[in-house]
Amino acid sequence: MTKGMSMSDIKAIVLDLDGTLLGSDKSVSPRNYRAVKRCFEAGIPIIVATARPPRAAVQFVKDIDFVDHMVFYNGALVTCKSKMTRQHISIPAEISRQINEFLTQHEPHPAITYEVNDSWYMCTSLSGSVLAQFGARPNDPHPQIVDSDWIRSISPTKILVTGYSNWRELGEKFGDQVNVIATDEGVLVQIMHRSASKESAVQAVLEEIGVDSEHVMVFGDDFNDLGLFRMCGFPVAMGNGIAELKHCAKHITASNDEDGVAAALEKFVL
């Protein structure tokens, strides 16, 4: 990270949630909260960019209600609280059907769930341990079980698959139509529309608020943050982050369980 950086160099801060702002217990620590709040009070917009749907993300960040722009589903849904706007990008039903057929042909019983504009669906019941791989906590509502014909008719916001070893082949076959990202050490495969990504969504927000990406500090820990790291001027990798992020970061901070977000903000911004 550039030495002597002042608050005036940073015009916006982008925060991932899981593995970044949130600790392993899925809470925002008091230290992280104080640091983020001080940045906001100093006039720096805070943007949250997560893979999670609104119903989960809003629950996790309910205490930082000063956040105006939220990027959900890795960029497939963007909301602005003050303007009450929503920008939603879904996967066409025909492409979704083709992906479903490809998955079932290459894996006998893949665990697949579908996010449709903040509702969660699946065709067969899944155990709690499998649902945990999708990011669900023990007391979270389970996906709604629907029949396969209904699934074939929808245009999902995001398709989620767990433990699918051929995800790279999936990306090669459907790369012109969708983004395929494997996170959580390859356990969770996330599929969004080709034009949906954290970086494209954040770029649209930055244009709206009049901030150049060179003056943005971004925090992240996994593959879905790589695009943001390449786009923003001050990428900060979490200590628990993947090696690929650390290689293109300007600073590597402490882990998410060691208040890494606050440590970096206190050192370089506050």
Buried (B, 14 or more C-beta within 10 A) or exposed (E): BEEEBEBEBBBBBBBBBBBBBBBEEEEBBEBBBBBBBBBBEEEBBBBBBBBBBBBBBBEBBEEBEEBBBBBBBBBBBBBBEEEEEBBBBBBEBEBBBBBBEBBEEBBEEBBBBBBBBBBBBBBEEBEEEBBBBBBBEEEBEEBEEBEEEEBBEBBBBBBBBBBBEBBEEBBEBBEEBBBBBBBBEEEBBBBBBBEBBBBBBBBBBBEEEEBEBEBBBBBBBBBBBBBBBEBBBBBBBBBBBBEBBBEEBBBBBBBBBBBBBBBBBBEBBE
